[in-house]
Amino acid sequence: IYVHSKEVEDLVESGRVGIGQLFRHFNILPEFSLLTAGPTTNGGFWRNYTLESDLVTCSIREVFCSGVWSLSPLESNNRGDQ
């Protein structure tokens, strides 16, 4: 996390707003930039990207397990709602 504003720094340090809530708190739509991506050894994939605004820049790495996009029907939970 790179903070570009004293106001944001003070807010995060106070604990009133979490890092994940900053963009919403300031009603900012950050710019998304995909930096790199690739497969994992178990069939999933990873990606590195930034979310950037004038107030804060977040560098993020996400790792997705294999089959993350596989959808299957929900199994009946035996409540009689068939």
Backbone as ProteinMPNN parsed JSONL, in Angstrom:
{"seq_chain_A": "IYVHSKEVEDLVESGRVGIGQLFRHFNILPEFSLLTAGPTTNGGFWRNYTLESDLVTCSIREVFCSGVWSLSPLESNNRGDQ", "coords_chain_A": {"N_chain_A": [[0.85, -1.164, 0.0], [0.63, 2.143, -0.924], [0.482, 5.286, 0.262], [-0.743, 8.423, -0.672], [-1.538, 10.681, 0.571], [-1.884, 12.704, 3.409], [-4.257, 12.785, 4.817], [-5.438, 10.279, 4.237], [-3.502, 8.602, 5.34], [-3.696, 9.288, 8.082], [-6.329, 8.453, 8.587], [-6.235, 5.657, 8.136], [-4.315, 4.887, 10.048], [-5.705, 5.531, 12.361], [-7.556, 3.545, 12.539], [-10.193, 3.755, 11.886], [-11.039, 3.342, 9.294], [-10.559, 0.604, 7.236], [-7.914, -0.725, 5.157], [-8.967, -2.044, 2.931], [-11.332, -0.68, 2.602], [-10.894, 1.878, 1.757], [-11.183, 2.983, -0.916], [-13.973, 2.945, -1.275], [-14.783, 4.526, 0.905], [-13.812, 7.069, 0.204], [-15.197, 7.362, -2.094], [-14.064, 6.633, -4.594], [-13.19, 5.498, -7.794], [-10.829, 3.355, -8.548], [-7.977, 3.136, -10.783], [-7.414, 0.231, -12.597], [-4.689, -1.862, -13.184], [-3.338, -4.511, -14.784], [-0.508, -6.297, -14.084], [1.097, -8.681, -14.246], [0.473, -12.161, -14.954], [-0.207, -15.667, -14.534], [-0.021, -19.31, -14.774], [-0.532, -21.629, -12.02], [1.164, -24.338, -10.353], [-0.698, -26.223, -9.649], [-2.837, -26.133, -11.375], [-4.339, -23.854, -11.142], [-4.381, -20.253, -11.219], [-2.504, -17.155, -11.055], [-2.346, -13.612, -10.372], [-0.887, -10.381, -10.615], [-1.592, -7.093, -9.754], [-2.394, -3.543, -9.829], [-4.322, -1.17, -7.994], [-5.087, 2.05, -8.411], [-5.147, 5.458, -7.335], [-5.39, 9.034, -6.839], [-5.081, 9.279, -4.132], [-4.27, 6.838, -2.958], [-2.375, 3.865, -3.636], [-2.649, 0.481, -4.345], [-0.899, -2.498, -4.368], [-1.438, -5.684, -5.478], [-1.525, -9.204, -5.108], [-3.128, -11.979, -6.271], [-4.12, -15.342, -5.855], [-5.568, -18.036, -7.438], [-7.363, -21.024, -7.003], [-7.36, -24.251, -8.693], [-10.095, -24.906, -10.87], [-11.651, -22.786, -10.068], [-13.549, -21.356, -11.512], [-15.447, -23.219, -12.102], [-18.752, -24.219, -12.147], [-21.378, -25.768, -10.402], [-24.522, -27.444, -9.955], [-26.472, -26.73, -7.033], [-26.618, -28.974, -4.312], [-29.376, -30.91, -3.099], [-30.721, -30.098, 0.061], [-32.275, -31.652, 1.617], [-34.586, -30.468, 2.723], [-37.058, -30.592, 1.771], [-37.66, -28.846, -0.265], [-37.972, -29.281, -3.051]], "CA_chain_A": [[0.0, 0.0, 0.0], [1.34, 3.414, -0.99], [-0.452, 6.356, 0.594], [-0.307, 9.678, -1.285], [-2.269, 11.749, 1.235], [-1.822, 12.705, 4.875], [-5.62, 12.472, 5.29], [-5.599, 8.825, 4.163], [-2.587, 8.034, 6.331], [-4.286, 9.475, 9.414], [-7.539, 7.639, 8.671], [-5.84, 4.253, 8.271], [-3.644, 4.718, 11.339], [-6.695, 5.65, 13.437], [-8.345, 2.328, 12.579], [-11.596, 4.03, 11.545], [-11.298, 2.784, 7.956], [-9.575, -0.399, 6.856], [-7.29, -0.536, 3.853], [-9.895, -2.517, 1.912], [-12.492, 0.211, 2.515], [-10.485, 3.243, 1.401], [-11.76, 3.474, -2.174], [-15.396, 3.188, -1.026], [-14.905, 5.65, 1.849], [-13.586, 8.315, -0.519], [-15.999, 7.295, -3.323], [-13.083, 6.664, -5.685], [-13.071, 4.339, -8.671], [-9.397, 3.328, -8.873], [-7.545, 2.601, -12.081], [-6.916, -1.138, -12.514], [-3.624, -2.202, -14.124], [-2.828, -5.874, -14.664], [0.937, -6.261, -14.287], [1.511, -10.001, -14.711], [-0.415, -13.266, -14.587], [0.309, -16.943, -15.018], [-0.588, -20.515, -14.175], [0.115, -22.227, -10.858], [1.516, -25.734, -10.598], [-1.834, -27.106, -9.372], [-3.92, -25.918, -12.328], [-4.978, -22.563, -10.921], [-3.6, -19.156, -11.8], [-2.21, -16.021, -10.192], [-2.199, -12.334, -11.074], [-0.412, -9.212, -9.883], [-2.176, -5.884, -10.332], [-2.488, -2.38, -8.953], [-5.482, -0.295, -7.961], [-4.408, 3.32, -8.164], [-5.868, 6.728, -7.355], [-4.546, 10.135, -6.36], [-4.91, 9.177, -2.686], [-3.653, 5.588, -2.518], [-2.095, 2.825, -4.623], [-2.564, -0.849, -3.746], [-0.295, -3.553, -5.184], [-2.138, -6.883, -5.02], [-1.282, -10.508, -5.741], [-4.195, -12.938, -6.0], [-3.875, -16.704, -6.326], [-6.835, -18.746, -7.586], [-7.2, -22.476, -7.047], [-7.876, -24.88, -9.909], [-11.537, -25.077, -10.88], [-12.31, -21.651, -9.428], [-14.678, -20.907, -12.338], [-16.368, -24.337, -12.327], [-20.029, -24.09, -11.45], [-22.159, -27.0, -10.362], [-25.804, -27.183, -9.292], [-26.501, -26.953, -5.59], [-27.191, -30.257, -3.917], [-30.549, -30.802, -2.242], [-30.353, -30.155, 1.477], [-33.297, -32.49, 2.266], [-35.579, -29.695, 3.456], [-38.343, -30.741, 1.115], [-37.912, -27.749, -1.195], [-37.63, -29.766, -4.387]], "C_chain_A": [[0.9, 1.233, 0.0], [0.313, 4.516, -0.786], [0.106, 7.667, 0.055], [-0.946, 10.89, -0.604], [-2.15, 11.605, 2.751], [-3.186, 12.348, 5.459], [-5.857, 10.961, 5.295], [-4.719, 8.154, 5.206], [-3.185, 8.127, 7.736], [-5.506, 8.584, 9.604], [-7.21, 6.166, 8.882], [-5.193, 4.007, 9.637], [-4.62, 4.79, 12.509], [-7.522, 4.376, 13.59], [-9.807, 2.528, 12.222], [-11.987, 3.445, 10.195], [-10.184, 1.801, 7.642], [-9.043, -0.137, 5.456], [-8.237, -0.952, 2.731], [-11.106, -1.62, 1.708], [-12.146, 1.602, 2.003], [-11.156, 3.773, 0.142], [-13.24, 3.795, -1.995], [-15.594, 4.416, -0.137], [-14.767, 6.991, 1.136], [-14.348, 8.379, -1.846], [-15.119, 7.437, -4.568], [-13.181, 5.372, -6.491], [-11.61, 4.281, -9.115], [-9.147, 2.807, -10.274], [-6.929, 1.229, -11.858], [-5.842, -1.336, -13.573], [-3.136, -3.612, -13.833], [-1.347, -5.851, -15.01], [1.454, -7.57, -14.869], [0.469, -11.018, -14.275], [0.182, -14.547, -15.135], [-0.328, -18.112, -14.3], [0.168, -20.922, -12.908], [0.395, -23.694, -11.174], [0.346, -26.686, -10.371], [-3.032, -26.868, -10.288], [-4.702, -24.637, -12.121], [-4.215, -21.474, -11.66], [-3.411, -18.061, -10.76], [-2.189, -14.757, -11.039], [-1.711, -11.274, -10.104], [-0.995, -7.984, -10.558], [-2.124, -4.742, -9.335], [-3.868, -1.756, -9.089], [-4.935, 1.058, -7.535], [-5.368, 4.5, -8.251], [-4.9, 7.814, -6.882], [-4.226, 10.003, -4.872], [-4.117, 7.963, -2.234], [-3.433, 4.665, -3.708], [-1.932, 1.51, -3.886], [-1.944, -1.806, -4.757], [-0.795, -4.88, -4.631], [-1.689, -8.104, -5.812], [-2.412, -11.427, -5.312], [-3.792, -14.284, -6.578], [-5.205, -17.435, -6.301], [-6.568, -20.244, -7.706], [-7.739, -23.021, -8.365], [-9.379, -25.052, -9.768], [-12.308, -23.921, -10.274], [-13.537, -21.183, -10.219], [-15.664, -22.027, -12.625], [-17.626, -24.134, -11.485], [-20.743, -25.429, -11.486], [-23.469, -26.693, -9.639], [-25.706, -27.472, -7.797], [-27.147, -28.293, -5.295], [-28.401, -30.009, -3.018], [-30.129, -30.93, -0.795], [-31.418, -30.9, 2.288], [-34.275, -31.71, 3.13], [-36.957, -29.814, 2.823], [-38.657, -29.628, 0.14], [-37.527, -28.121, -2.619], [-38.675, -29.395, -5.383]], "O_chain_A": [[1.813, 1.351, 0.817], [-0.619, 4.659, -1.577], [1.27, 7.996, 0.284], [-0.903, 11.998, -1.139], [-2.298, 10.511, 3.295], [-3.26, 11.678, 6.489], [-6.415, 10.425, 6.252], [-5.162, 7.226, 5.885], [-3.175, 7.151, 8.485], [-5.694, 8.018, 10.681], [-7.831, 5.5, 9.71], [-5.502, 3.018, 10.302], [-4.382, 4.17, 13.546], [-8.122, 4.146, 14.64], [-10.585, 1.574, 12.251], [-13.147, 3.091, 9.984], [-9.004, 2.128, 7.767], [-9.655, 0.587, 4.672], [-8.304, -0.289, 1.696], [-11.837, -1.789, 0.732], [-13.042, 2.428, 1.833], [-11.648, 4.902, 0.136], [-13.717, 4.808, -2.507], [-16.468, 5.243, -0.396], [-15.507, 7.933, 1.42], [-14.177, 9.317, -2.625], [-15.39, 8.242, -5.459], [-13.248, 4.282, -5.923], [-11.193, 5.068, -9.965], [-9.987, 2.131, -10.868], [-6.029, 1.074, -11.033], [-6.06, -1.012, -14.74], [-2.585, -3.878, -12.764], [-0.969, -5.434, -16.105], [2.168, -7.567, -15.872], [-0.313, -10.776, -13.355], [0.974, -14.526, -16.076], [-1.078, -17.936, -13.34], [1.346, -20.604, -12.743], [-0.1, -24.219, -12.171], [0.375, -27.825, -10.837], [-4.129, -27.35, -10.006], [-5.644, -24.366, -12.866], [-3.488, -21.751, -12.614], [-4.072, -18.047, -9.722], [-2.036, -14.813, -12.259], [-2.074, -11.27, -8.927], [-0.912, -7.837, -11.777], [-1.846, -4.941, -8.152], [-4.493, -1.807, -10.148], [-4.388, 1.202, -6.442], [-6.261, 4.548, -9.097], [-3.741, 7.539, -6.568], [-3.227, 10.543, -4.398], [-3.378, 8.03, -1.252], [-4.204, 4.678, -4.668], [-1.175, 1.422, -2.92], [-2.422, -1.907, -5.887], [-0.601, -5.174, -3.451], [-1.5, -8.041, -7.027], [-2.629, -11.631, -4.118], [-3.198, -14.36, -7.653], [-5.892, -17.458, -5.28], [-5.662, -20.672, -8.42], [-8.483, -22.338, -9.07], [-9.88, -25.314, -8.675], [-13.498, -24.055, -9.991], [-14.479, -20.66, -9.624], [-16.642, -21.801, -13.338], [-17.56, -23.91, -10.276], [-20.709, -26.135, -12.494], [-23.523, -25.788, -8.807], [-24.954, -28.344, -7.363], [-28.108, -28.692, -5.953], [-28.447, -29.029, -2.274], [-29.287, -31.761, -0.454], [-31.453, -30.786, 3.513], [-34.746, -32.214, 4.15], [-37.915, -29.2, 3.293], [-39.813, -29.471, -0.254], [-36.84, -27.364, -3.305], [-38.548, -29.725, -6.562]]}, "name": "protein", "num_of_chains": 1, "seq": "IYVHSKEVEDLVESGRVGIGQLFRHFNILPEFSLLTAGPTTNGGFWRNYTLESDLVTCSIREVFCSGVWSLSPLESNNRGDQ"}
